[in-house]
């Protein structure tokens, strides 16, 4: 039987990555705020399309919905692609994460990726997601900095997955963690200068 009748492993991985990217690039924050008559979320606050900036509209329900949907698009991409193979699920997860960070529909200007990071992680490992949550809650409780908590969790997760004998997932999350740090450059600068906003701070 000719080899070209069925897609090769490379073709499957490419298809999974493209599928993940298209799913991840759906800008839920922008779509929800526009549907609610709140205009373009990119024109307020940080200009970001993520839940944190949506919260600056004053609508907590929309912010929560944005957080949930941005996470779910990562989880759905991983779970669906897992029907092909573990490698396909990893490719789809990375695609979804990149799609959120750099959506083609918005000139490759997307969010910071934390919600989608969590969603991808949840699709790959529930225990890994738990490690992220515990780390985030601990650091957030002690420091009152949401950004610092997310960055700390992004460091812990790859090591956790590696210790769980999930080297491919650990490699994926390590690459995603690097991108999370890159997208949080401004937050890191504010943390170092002591000007980053704390959780619950007004103004």
HELIX and SHEET records of a PDB file:
HELIX    1   1 UNK A    3  UNK A    5  5                                   3    
HELIX    2   2 UNK A    9  UNK A   24  1                                  16    
HELIX    3   3 UNK A   28  UNK A   35  1                                   8    
HELIX    4   4 UNK A   41  UNK A   43  5                                   3    
HELIX    5   5 UNK A   51  UNK A   55  1                                   5    
HELIX    6   6 UNK A   60  UNK A   81  1                                  22    
HELIX    7   7 UNK A   86  UNK A  101  1                                  16    
HELIX    8   8 UNK A  104  UNK A  106  5                                   3    
HELIX    9   9 UNK A  114  UNK A  124  1                                  11    
HELIX   10  10 UNK A  126  UNK A  143  1                                  18    
HELIX   11  11 UNK A  146  UNK A  163  1                                  18    
HELIX   12  12 UNK A  167  UNK A  183  1                                  17    
HELIX   13  13 UNK A  185  UNK A  193  1                                   9    
END                                                                             
